[in-house]
Amino acid sequence: MDQLDRRIISVLQHNARESTTKIAAKLGVARTTVHERISRMEERGIIAGYSVILNSPEDAPRVQVVVLLEVQQKETTRIIKRLEAYPEVKLCLSINGDFDLLLTADAPRIEDLDILVDDLARIPGVLRTNTSVVFGRRIDRI
């Protein structure tokens, strides 16, 4: 992957439905170049697919938290299975350091997330949690 591929990916991350003609115009290259580069990245698995991101209704604001979990290593797989049952949990990453898992979760009210975090702390094998409320998104490529 070179700089042009990265620039194409950046445009697609912002709008995956952008036409190759518009991408080419934005980047100052030929349309066929963009088309060939996208095809090649798809074939090589660099671009694995495209998705739809649903927008929440204006009247349904969401509160988001980041939760760090320290867990007993032998219980990690079982704990992750339990986490899948919570619809509020949107992302679970294995990390290194003082904590083992990083979660993002959202709900309509902070009170809902307070209950969620209390529930997470009671899962057998969860040793401790650390929660931060998200004030805003500064870069969002998801």
DSSP file with accessible surface (Angstrom, degrees, kcal/mol):
  #  RESIDUE AA STRUCTURE BP1 BP2  ACC     N-H-->O    O-->H-N    N-H-->O    O-->H-N    TCO  KAPPA ALPHA  PHI   PSI    X-CA   Y-CA   Z-CA
    1    1 A M              0   0   91      0, 0.0     2,-0.2     0, 0.0     0, 0.0   0.000 360.0 360.0 360.0 132.9    0.0    0.0    0.0
    2    2 A D     >  -     0   0   67      1,-0.0     4,-2.2     0, 0.0     5,-0.2  -0.486 360.0 -82.5-114.5-173.6    1.3    3.4   -0.9
    3    3 A Q  H  > S+     0   0  125      1,-0.2     4,-2.2     2,-0.2     5,-0.2   0.876 126.5  53.2 -61.2 -38.2    0.3    7.0   -0.1
    4    4 A L  H  > S+     0   0   23      2,-0.2     4,-2.6     1,-0.2    -1,-0.2   0.930 107.8  50.8 -64.9 -43.1   -2.3    7.0   -3.0
    5    5 A D  H  > S+     0   0    7      1,-0.2     4,-2.7     2,-0.2    -1,-0.2   0.926 110.4  50.4 -57.7 -43.9   -3.9    3.8   -1.7
    6    6 A R  H  X S+     0   0  122     -4,-2.2     4,-2.3     1,-0.2    -1,-0.2   0.894 110.0  49.6 -62.6 -39.6   -4.1    5.4    1.8
    7    7 A R  H  X S+     0   0  104     -4,-2.2     4,-2.0     2,-0.2    -1,-0.2   0.899 110.8  49.7 -67.1 -39.9   -5.7    8.6    0.4
    8    8 A I  H  X S+     0   0    0     -4,-2.6     4,-2.5     2,-0.2    -2,-0.2   0.941 111.0  49.8 -62.6 -45.8   -8.3    6.5   -1.5
    9    9 A I  H  X S+     0   0   33     -4,-2.7     4,-2.8     1,-0.2     5,-0.2   0.916 107.5  54.8 -60.6 -40.5   -9.1    4.5    1.6
   10   10 A S  H  X S+     0   0   62     -4,-2.3     4,-1.4     1,-0.2    -1,-0.2   0.925 109.4  46.6 -59.6 -44.1   -9.5    7.8    3.5
   11   11 A V  H  X S+     0   0   21     -4,-2.0     4,-2.3     1,-0.2     3,-0.3   0.934 113.6  48.9 -63.6 -44.1  -12.1    9.0    1.0
   12   12 A L  H  < S+     0   0   17     -4,-2.5    -2,-0.2     1,-0.2    -1,-0.2   0.852 106.4  56.4 -66.3 -33.6  -13.9    5.7    1.1
   13   13 A Q  H  < S+     0   0  101     -4,-2.8     3,-0.3     1,-0.2    -1,-0.2   0.852 110.3  45.5 -66.1 -32.1  -13.9    5.7    4.9
   14   14 A H  H  < S+     0   0  163     -4,-1.4     2,-0.2     1,-0.3    -2,-0.2   0.881 139.7   0.6 -75.8 -39.8  -15.7    9.0    4.8
   15   15 A N    ><  -     0   0   65     -4,-2.3     3,-1.9    -5,-0.1    -1,-0.3  -0.728  60.0-170.4-152.8  98.4  -18.2    7.9    2.1
   16   16 A A  T 3  S+     0   0   38      1,-0.3    -4,-0.1    -3,-0.3    -3,-0.1   0.651  88.9  58.7 -66.9 -13.1  -17.9    4.3    0.8
   17   17 A R  T 3  S+     0   0  227     -5,-0.1    -1,-0.3     2,-0.0    -5,-0.1   0.385  73.1 129.0 -97.5   4.6  -20.4    5.2   -1.9
   18   18 A E    <   -     0   0   27     -3,-1.9     2,-0.1    -7,-0.2    -3,-0.0  -0.344  64.4-114.8 -59.4 134.6  -18.3    8.0   -3.4
   19   19 A S     >  -     0   0   51      1,-0.1     4,-2.5     4,-0.0     5,-0.2  -0.367  14.2-120.6 -71.7 153.8  -17.9    7.4   -7.2
   20   20 A T  H  > S+     0   0   35      1,-0.2     4,-2.7     2,-0.2     5,-0.2   0.858 114.8  57.9 -62.4 -31.8  -14.5    6.6   -8.6
   21   21 A T  H  > S+     0   0   86      2,-0.2     4,-2.1     1,-0.2    -1,-0.2   0.934 109.1  43.2 -63.1 -45.4  -14.9    9.7  -10.8
   22   22 A K  H  > S+     0   0  126      2,-0.2     4,-2.4     1,-0.2    -2,-0.2   0.885 113.6  51.2 -69.4 -39.2  -15.4   12.0   -7.7
   23   23 A I  H  X S+     0   0    0     -4,-2.5     4,-2.2     2,-0.2    -2,-0.2   0.942 110.4  49.9 -61.4 -45.3  -12.5   10.2   -5.8
   24   24 A A  H  X>S+     0   0    6     -4,-2.7     5,-1.9     1,-0.2     4,-1.4   0.911 111.0  49.0 -60.1 -42.8  -10.3   10.7   -8.9
   25   25 A A  H  <5S+     0   0   83     -4,-2.1     3,-0.3     1,-0.2    -1,-0.2   0.914 111.3  49.5 -64.6 -42.2  -11.2   14.4   -9.0
   26   26 A K  H  <5S+     0   0  121     -4,-2.4    -1,-0.2     1,-0.2    -2,-0.2   0.862 119.2  38.0 -63.1 -36.8  -10.5   14.9   -5.3
   27   27 A L  H  <5S-     0   0   22     -4,-2.2    -1,-0.2    -5,-0.2    -2,-0.2   0.503 107.1-121.9 -95.9  -8.0   -7.1   13.2   -5.5
   28   28 A G  T  <5S+     0   0   69     -4,-1.4     2,-0.3    -3,-0.3    -3,-0.2   0.857  71.8 114.0  71.6  36.9   -6.1   14.6   -8.9
   29   29 A V  S   <S-     0   0   47     -5,-1.9    -1,-0.3    -6,-0.2    -2,-0.1  -0.839  73.3 -78.7-130.6 170.9   -5.6   11.2  -10.6
   30   30 A A     >  -     0   0   51     -2,-0.3     4,-1.8     1,-0.1     3,-0.2  -0.381  33.4-126.2 -71.5 146.9   -7.3    9.3  -13.4
   31   31 A R  H  > S+     0   0  118      1,-0.2     4,-2.7     2,-0.2     5,-0.2   0.893 111.6  55.1 -58.7 -41.0  -10.6    7.5  -12.8
   32   32 A T  H  > S+     0   0   68      1,-0.2     4,-2.7     2,-0.2    -1,-0.2   0.866 104.1  54.9 -63.7 -33.5   -9.2    4.3  -14.1
   33   33 A T  H  > S+     0   0   45     -3,-0.2     4,-2.6     2,-0.2    -1,-0.2   0.939 110.1  45.5 -63.2 -46.7   -6.3    4.5  -11.6
   34   34 A V  H  X S+     0   0    0     -4,-1.8     4,-2.7     2,-0.2     5,-0.3   0.941 113.5  49.9 -61.6 -46.7   -8.7    4.8   -8.7
   35   35 A H  H  X S+     0   0   95     -4,-2.7     4,-2.5     1,-0.2    -2,-0.2   0.936 113.3  45.6 -58.9 -46.7  -10.8    1.9  -10.1
   36   36 A E  H  X S+     0   0  112     -4,-2.7     4,-2.5     2,-0.2    -1,-0.2   0.898 112.8  50.6 -65.1 -40.3   -7.8   -0.3  -10.5
   37   37 A R  H  X S+     0   0   43     -4,-2.6     4,-2.5    -5,-0.2    -1,-0.2   0.921 111.6  47.2 -65.6 -43.5   -6.4    0.6   -7.1
   38   38 A I  H  X S+     0   0   16     -4,-2.7     4,-2.4     2,-0.2    -2,-0.2   0.943 112.9  49.3 -63.3 -45.6   -9.7   -0.2   -5.3
   39   39 A S  H  X S+     0   0   32     -4,-2.5     4,-2.7    -5,-0.3    -2,-0.2   0.926 111.8  48.8 -58.8 -44.5  -10.1   -3.5   -7.2
   40   40 A R  H  X S+     0   0  105     -4,-2.5     4,-2.3     1,-0.2     6,-0.2   0.914 111.0  49.6 -63.7 -42.4   -6.6   -4.5   -6.3
   41   41 A M  H  <>S+     0   0    1     -4,-2.5     6,-1.7     1,-0.2     5,-1.7   0.869 111.8  49.5 -67.1 -33.4   -7.1   -3.6   -2.6
   42   42 A E  H ><5S+     0   0   83     -4,-2.4     3,-0.9     4,-0.2    -2,-0.2   0.935 111.6  48.4 -67.3 -45.5  -10.3   -5.6   -2.6
   43   43 A E  H 3<5S+     0   0  160     -4,-2.7    -2,-0.2     1,-0.3    -1,-0.2   0.871 112.3  48.5 -61.9 -39.2   -8.6   -8.6   -4.2
   44   44 A R  T 3<5S-     0   0  141     -4,-2.3    -1,-0.3    -5,-0.2    -2,-0.2   0.536 115.1-116.1 -80.5  -5.9   -5.7   -8.5   -1.7
   45   45 A G  T < 5S+     0   0   48     -3,-0.9    -3,-0.2    -4,-0.5     3,-0.1   0.538  83.6 120.2  83.9   5.4   -8.1   -8.2    1.2
   46   46 A I  S   <S+     0   0   62     -5,-1.7     2,-0.8     1,-0.3    -4,-0.2   0.940  81.3  43.0 -66.0 -45.0   -7.0   -4.8    2.3
   47   47 A I  S    S+     0   0   22     -6,-1.7    -2,-0.3    -9,-0.2    -1,-0.3  -0.904  74.7 177.8 -98.4 110.0  -10.6   -3.6    1.7
   48   48 A A        -     0   0  101     -2,-0.8     2,-0.3     1,-0.3    -1,-0.1   0.651  55.4 -49.4 -89.6 -17.7  -12.6   -6.4    3.2
   49   49 A G        -     0   0   53      2,-0.0     2,-0.3    -4,-0.0    -1,-0.3  -0.972  49.5-100.1 167.6-179.4  -16.1   -4.9    2.6
   50   50 A Y        -     0   0  105     -2,-0.3     2,-0.3    -3,-0.1   -38,-0.0  -0.927  33.3-169.7-128.4 150.9  -18.4   -1.9    2.8
   51   51 A S        -     0   0   97     -2,-0.3     2,-0.5     2,-0.0   -35,-0.2  -0.916  22.7-116.5-140.8 169.2  -21.0   -1.3    5.4
   52   52 A V        -     0   0  125     -2,-0.3     2,-0.6   -36,-0.0    -2,-0.0  -0.892  20.2-154.2-106.4 132.2  -24.0    1.0    6.3
   53   53 A I        -     0   0  121     -2,-0.5     2,-0.3    89,-0.0    -2,-0.0  -0.946  15.8-142.1-107.7 117.9  -23.8    3.1    9.4
   54   54 A L        -     0   0  154     -2,-0.6     2,-0.4     1,-0.0    -2,-0.0  -0.609  10.6-134.8 -81.4 139.2  -27.2    3.9   10.8
   55   55 A N        -     0   0  147     -2,-0.3     3,-0.1     1,-0.0    -1,-0.0  -0.738  18.6-122.7 -92.0 137.9  -27.8    7.4   12.2
   56   56 A S        -     0   0   60     -2,-0.4     6,-0.1     1,-0.1    -1,-0.0  -0.549  37.8 -96.1 -74.8 145.7  -29.6    7.7   15.5
   57   57 A P    >   -     0   0   82      0, 0.0     3,-2.1     0, 0.0    -1,-0.1  -0.270  33.1-115.9 -58.9 148.2  -32.7    9.8   15.4
   58   58 A E  T 3  S+     0   0  179      1,-0.3    -2,-0.1    -3,-0.1     0, 0.0   0.828 115.0  54.2 -55.1 -34.6  -32.1   13.4   16.5
   59   59 A D  T 3  S+     0   0  139      1,-0.2    -1,-0.3     2,-0.0    -3,-0.0   0.362  96.5  71.4 -86.3   8.9  -34.4   12.9   19.5
   60   60 A A    <   -     0   0   38     -3,-2.1    -1,-0.2     2,-0.0    -2,-0.0  -0.577  67.5-176.3-123.3  70.0  -32.5    9.9   20.8
   61   61 A P        -     0   0   97      0, 0.0     2,-0.4     0, 0.0    -3,-0.0  -0.322  13.2-145.4 -65.6 150.4  -29.2   11.1   22.1
   62   62 A R        -     0   0  106     -6,-0.1     2,-0.4    44,-0.0    47,-0.1  -0.926   4.4-145.7-119.4 143.9  -26.8    8.4   23.3
   63   63 A V  E     -A  107   0A  39     44,-3.4    44,-1.9    -2,-0.4     2,-0.4  -0.896  20.2-158.6-104.3 136.0  -24.3    8.4   26.1
   64   64 A Q  E     -A  106   0A  32     70,-0.5    70,-2.9    -2,-0.4     2,-0.3  -0.924   9.6-174.7-119.8 143.8  -21.1    6.5   25.6
   65   65 A V  E     -AB 105 133A   3     40,-2.6    40,-2.1    -2,-0.4     2,-0.5  -0.931  19.7-141.2-129.5 156.8  -18.6    5.1   28.0
   66   66 A V  E     -AB 104 132A  41     66,-2.8    66,-2.6    -2,-0.3     2,-0.5  -0.983  23.4-166.3-113.0 127.1  -15.2    3.3   27.8
   67   67 A V  E     -AB 103 131A   0     36,-2.6    36,-3.1    -2,-0.5     2,-0.4  -0.973   8.1-158.3-120.6 126.6  -14.8    0.5   30.3
   68   68 A L  E     -AB 102 130A  40     62,-3.1    62,-1.8    -2,-0.5     2,-0.4  -0.877  13.1-163.6 -99.7 134.5  -11.5   -1.1   31.2
   69   69 A L  E     -AB 101 129A   0     32,-2.7    31,-2.6    -2,-0.4    32,-2.1  -0.978  14.1-157.5-121.9 131.3  -11.7   -4.6   32.7
   70   70 A E  E     + B   0 128A  57     58,-2.7    57,-2.9    -2,-0.4    58,-1.3  -0.930  29.9 179.2 -98.5 127.1   -9.1   -6.5   34.6
   71   71 A V  E     - B   0 126A   3     -2,-0.5     2,-0.4    55,-0.3    55,-0.2  -0.897  38.5 -98.2-129.5 157.7  -10.0  -10.2   34.3
   72   72 A Q    >   -     0   0   80     53,-2.5     3,-1.9    -2,-0.3     4,-0.4  -0.637  38.7-133.0 -70.5 126.5   -8.7  -13.6   35.5
   73   73 A Q  G >  S+     0   0  127     -2,-0.4     3,-1.5     1,-0.3     4,-0.3   0.864 103.1  55.4 -54.2 -41.8   -6.8  -14.9   32.4
   74   74 A K  G 3  S+     0   0  176      1,-0.3    -1,-0.3     2,-0.1     4,-0.2   0.686 109.2  49.5 -68.4 -13.3   -8.4  -18.3   32.5
   75   75 A E  G <> S+     0   0   47     -3,-1.9     4,-2.8    50,-0.2    -1,-0.3   0.419  79.7 102.0-102.1   0.4  -11.9  -16.7   32.5
   76   76 A T  H <> S+     0   0   26     -3,-1.5     4,-2.7    -4,-0.4     5,-0.2   0.906  81.4  46.8 -56.1 -49.3  -11.3  -14.4   29.5
   77   77 A T  H  > S+     0   0  115     -4,-0.3     4,-2.0     1,-0.2    -1,-0.2   0.929 114.9  46.8 -61.7 -43.6  -13.2  -16.5   26.9
   78   78 A R  H  > S+     0   0   90     -4,-0.2     4,-1.9     1,-0.2    -1,-0.2   0.911 112.2  50.7 -65.5 -39.7  -16.2  -17.1   29.2
   79   79 A I  H  X S+     0   0    0     -4,-2.8     4,-2.4     1,-0.2    -2,-0.2   0.928 108.3  51.4 -65.2 -43.7  -16.3  -13.4   30.2
   80   80 A I  H  X S+     0   0   50     -4,-2.7     4,-1.7     1,-0.2    -1,-0.2   0.911 107.3  53.8 -61.0 -39.5  -16.2  -12.3   26.5
   81   81 A K  H  < S+     0   0  134     -4,-2.0     4,-0.5    -5,-0.2    -1,-0.2   0.916 109.4  48.6 -59.2 -41.8  -19.2  -14.7   25.8
   82   82 A R  H >< S+     0   0  100     -4,-1.9     3,-1.3     1,-0.2     4,-0.3   0.892 106.7  56.2 -64.8 -39.1  -21.1  -13.0   28.7
   83   83 A L  H >< S+     0   0    4     -4,-2.4     3,-1.7     1,-0.3     6,-0.3   0.838  95.3  66.2 -63.7 -31.6  -20.3   -9.5   27.3
   84   84 A E  T 3< S+     0   0  126     -4,-1.7    -1,-0.3     1,-0.3    -2,-0.2   0.760  91.9  64.1 -61.1 -22.3  -21.8  -10.5   23.9
   85   85 A A  T <  S+     0   0   81     -3,-1.3    -1,-0.3    -4,-0.5    -2,-0.2   0.640  84.1  85.0 -78.3 -13.8  -25.2  -10.7   25.7
   86   86 A Y    X   -     0   0   38     -3,-1.7     3,-1.3    -4,-0.3    -1,-0.1  -0.794  61.7-163.5 -93.0 111.2  -25.2   -7.0   26.5
   87   87 A P  T 3  S+     0   0   97      0, 0.0    -1,-0.2     0, 0.0    19,-0.1   0.767  87.7  65.8 -65.6 -20.6  -26.6   -5.0   23.5
   88   88 A E  T 3  S+     0   0   54     17,-0.1    18,-1.9    -3,-0.1     2,-0.6   0.781  81.3  89.6 -69.5 -27.3  -25.0   -1.8   25.0
   89   89 A V  E <   +C  105   0A  25     -3,-1.3    16,-0.3    -6,-0.3     3,-0.1  -0.625  48.4 169.1 -76.7 117.8  -21.5   -3.2   24.5
   90   90 A K  E     +     0   0A 115     14,-2.7     2,-0.3    -2,-0.6    15,-0.2   0.692  61.8  19.9-101.0 -25.5  -20.4   -2.1   21.0
   91   91 A L  E     -C  104   0A  67     13,-1.4    13,-1.8     2,-0.0     2,-0.4  -0.996  53.4-172.6-149.9 139.7  -16.7   -3.0   21.0
   92   92 A C  E     -C  103   0A  47     -2,-0.3     2,-0.4    11,-0.2    11,-0.2  -0.969  12.4-179.0-136.7 120.2  -14.5   -5.3   23.0
   93   93 A L  E     -C  102   0A  78      9,-2.9     9,-2.7    -2,-0.4     2,-0.4  -0.951  25.8-131.4-119.1 139.5  -10.7   -5.2   22.5
   94   94 A S  E     +C  101   0A  96     -2,-0.4     2,-0.3     7,-0.2     7,-0.2  -0.764  39.0 176.3 -82.8 131.4   -8.0   -7.3   24.2
   95   95 A I        -     0   0   61      5,-2.4     2,-0.2    -2,-0.4     0, 0.0  -0.845  25.9-122.6-132.9 167.7   -5.3   -5.0   25.4
   96   96 A N        +     0   0  149     -2,-0.3     3,-0.3     2,-0.0     2,-0.3  -0.636  66.2  53.0-104.8 169.9   -2.0   -5.1   27.4
   97   97 A G  S    S-     0   0   59     -2,-0.2    -2,-0.1     1,-0.2     0, 0.0  -0.772 111.8 -21.9 110.4-153.6   -1.2   -3.2   30.6
   98   98 A D  S    S+     0   0  124     -2,-0.3     2,-0.3   -28,-0.0    -1,-0.2   0.729 129.3  49.1 -68.9 -23.4   -3.0   -3.0   33.9
   99   99 A F        -     0   0   22     -3,-0.3   -29,-0.3   -29,-0.1     3,-0.1  -0.820  64.3-156.5-117.0 160.4   -6.3   -4.0   32.2
  100  100 A D  S    S+     0   0   32    -31,-2.6    -5,-2.4    -2,-0.3     2,-0.4   0.722  74.1  36.3-106.9 -31.4   -7.1   -6.9   29.9
  101  101 A L  E     -AC  69  94A   1    -32,-2.1   -32,-2.7    -7,-0.2     2,-0.5  -0.978  57.4-159.0-129.6 142.3  -10.2   -5.7   28.0
  102  102 A L  E     -AC  68  93A  42     -9,-2.7    -9,-2.9    -2,-0.4     2,-0.4  -0.989  18.5-174.7-118.4 125.7  -11.4   -2.4   26.7
  103  103 A L  E     -AC  67  92A   0    -36,-3.1   -36,-2.6    -2,-0.5     2,-0.4  -0.904  16.2-157.6-116.9 147.1  -15.1   -2.0   26.0
  104  104 A T  E     +AC  66  91A  22    -13,-1.8   -14,-2.7    -2,-0.4   -13,-1.4  -0.969  22.1 172.4-115.3 142.9  -17.1    0.8   24.5
  105  105 A A  E     -AC  65  89A   1    -40,-2.1   -40,-2.6    -2,-0.4     2,-0.3  -0.989  11.0-168.5-144.5 150.5  -20.8    0.9   25.4
  106  106 A D  E     +A   64   0A  25    -18,-1.9   -42,-0.2    -2,-0.3     3,-0.0  -0.978  10.1 163.6-142.5 157.4  -23.7    3.3   24.8
  107  107 A A  E     -A   63   0A   2    -44,-1.9   -44,-3.4    -2,-0.3     6,-0.1  -0.958  49.3-101.0-158.9 165.9  -27.2    3.8   26.0
  108  108 A P  S    S+     0   0   69      0, 0.0     2,-0.3     0, 0.0   -44,-0.1   0.842 104.4  33.2 -65.8 -31.6  -29.8    6.5   26.0
  109  109 A R  S >> S-     0   0  127      1,-0.1     4,-1.2   -46,-0.1     3,-0.7  -0.944  72.0-130.4-130.5 148.5  -29.2    7.5   29.6
  110  110 A I  H 3> S+     0   0   72     -2,-0.3     4,-2.2     1,-0.2     5,-0.2   0.851 109.5  63.3 -62.1 -31.2  -26.1    7.6   31.9
  111  111 A E  H 3> S+     0   0  102      1,-0.2     4,-2.0     2,-0.2    -1,-0.2   0.870  99.0  54.1 -62.4 -35.9  -28.2    5.7   34.5
  112  112 A D  H <> S+     0   0   39     -3,-0.7     4,-2.1     1,-0.2    -1,-0.2   0.894 109.7  47.1 -64.1 -39.5  -28.5    2.7   32.1
  113  113 A L  H  X S+     0   0    3     -4,-1.2     4,-2.8     2,-0.2    -2,-0.2   0.842 106.5  57.8 -73.1 -31.1  -24.7    2.6   31.8
  114  114 A D  H  X S+     0   0   98     -4,-2.2     4,-2.1     2,-0.2    -2,-0.2   0.937 109.0  45.9 -61.9 -43.3  -24.3    2.9   35.5
  115  115 A I  H  X S+     0   0   95     -4,-2.0     4,-2.5     2,-0.2    -2,-0.2   0.924 111.7  52.6 -64.8 -43.0  -26.4   -0.3   35.8
  116  116 A L  H  X S+     0   0    4     -4,-2.1     4,-2.7     1,-0.2    -2,-0.2   0.941 108.8  48.6 -58.3 -49.3  -24.4   -1.9   33.0
  117  117 A V  H  X S+     0   0   17     -4,-2.8     4,-2.2     1,-0.2    -1,-0.2   0.902 110.7  51.2 -62.6 -39.7  -21.0   -1.2   34.7
  118  118 A D  H  X S+     0   0   74     -4,-2.1     4,-1.0    -5,-0.2    -1,-0.2   0.923 111.2  48.8 -61.1 -42.2  -22.3   -2.6   38.0
  119  119 A D  H >< S+     0   0   50     -4,-2.5     3,-0.6     1,-0.2     4,-0.4   0.907 109.3  52.3 -62.8 -43.3  -23.4   -5.7   36.2
  120  120 A L  H >< S+     0   0    1     -4,-2.7     3,-1.4     1,-0.2    -1,-0.2   0.903 105.4  54.9 -60.9 -40.2  -20.0   -6.1   34.5
  121  121 A A  H 3< S+     0   0   48     -4,-2.2    -1,-0.2     1,-0.3    -2,-0.2   0.763 104.5  55.6 -66.0 -24.0  -18.2   -5.8   37.8
  122  122 A R  T << S+     0   0  165     -4,-1.0    -1,-0.3    -3,-0.6    -2,-0.2   0.499  77.3 113.7 -87.7  -5.2  -20.3   -8.7   39.1
  123  123 A I  S X  S-     0   0    3     -3,-1.4     3,-2.3    -4,-0.4   -44,-0.1  -0.524  81.1-107.7 -66.2 126.6  -19.3  -11.1   36.3
  124  124 A P  T 3  S+     0   0   78      0, 0.0     3,-0.1     0, 0.0    -1,-0.1  -0.337 106.7  29.1 -56.8 130.5  -17.3  -13.9   37.9
  125  125 A G  T 3  S+     0   0   13      1,-0.3   -53,-2.5    -4,-0.1     2,-0.7   0.206  86.7 118.4 101.4 -15.0  -13.7  -13.5   36.9
  126  126 A V  E <   -B   71   0A  16     -3,-2.3    -1,-0.3   -55,-0.2   -55,-0.3  -0.775  39.5-177.2 -83.7 118.0  -13.8   -9.7   36.5
  127  127 A L  E     -     0   0A  92    -57,-2.9     2,-0.3    -2,-0.7   -56,-0.2   0.856  59.7 -19.2 -87.1 -39.4  -11.4   -8.4   39.1
  128  128 A R  E     -B   70   0A 111    -58,-1.3   -58,-2.7     2,-0.0    -1,-0.3  -0.981  55.0-146.9-163.4 161.7  -11.9   -4.6   38.6
  129  129 A T  E     -B   69   0A  43     -2,-0.3     2,-0.3   -60,-0.2   -60,-0.2  -0.899   2.1-163.4-129.8 159.9  -13.3   -2.0   36.3
  130  130 A N  E     -B   68   0A  74    -62,-1.8   -62,-3.1    -2,-0.3     2,-0.4  -0.948  16.9-165.5-144.2 123.1  -12.4    1.6   35.3
  131  131 A T  E     -B   67   0A  53     -2,-0.3     2,-0.4   -64,-0.2   -64,-0.2  -0.913   9.7-175.2-119.9 137.7  -15.0    3.6   33.5
  132  132 A S  E     -B   66   0A  69    -66,-2.6   -66,-2.8    -2,-0.4     2,-0.4  -0.993  22.9-130.9-127.6 138.6  -14.7    6.9   31.6
  133  133 A V  E     -B   65   0A  69     -2,-0.4     2,-0.5   -68,-0.2   -68,-0.2  -0.696  23.8-126.3 -85.9 136.5  -17.6    8.9   30.0
  134  134 A V        -     0   0   43    -70,-2.9   -70,-0.5    -2,-0.4     3,-0.1  -0.747  22.3-173.8 -85.2 123.3  -17.0   10.0   26.4
  135  135 A F        -     0   0  197     -2,-0.5     2,-0.3     1,-0.3    -1,-0.2   0.774  63.8 -27.2 -85.2 -32.9  -17.5   13.7   26.0
  136  136 A G        -     0   0   36    -72,-0.0     2,-0.5     0, 0.0    -1,-0.3  -0.972  57.9-103.5-173.9 163.1  -17.2   13.8   22.2
  137  137 A R        +     0   0  134     -2,-0.3     3,-0.2     1,-0.1    -3,-0.0  -0.895  27.6 175.5-100.7 125.4  -15.7   12.2   19.2
  138  138 A R  S    S+     0   0  218     -2,-0.5     2,-0.4     1,-0.4    -1,-0.1   0.811  77.7  14.9 -97.9 -39.0  -12.7   14.0   17.7
  139  139 A I        +     0   0  126      0, 0.0    -1,-0.4     0, 0.0     2,-0.4  -0.993  68.5 175.7-134.9 128.2  -11.9   11.5   14.9
  140  140 A D        +     0   0   80     -2,-0.4    -3,-0.0    -3,-0.2     0, 0.0  -0.866  14.3 159.0-138.7 102.2  -14.3    8.8   13.9
  141  141 A R              0   0  163     -2,-0.4    -1,-0.1     0, 0.0     0, 0.0   0.216 360.0 360.0-104.9  12.2  -13.4    6.6   11.0
  142  142 A I              0   0  152   -128,-0.0   -89,-0.0   -89,-0.0    -2,-0.0  -0.643 360.0 360.0 -89.7 360.0  -15.8    3.8   11.9
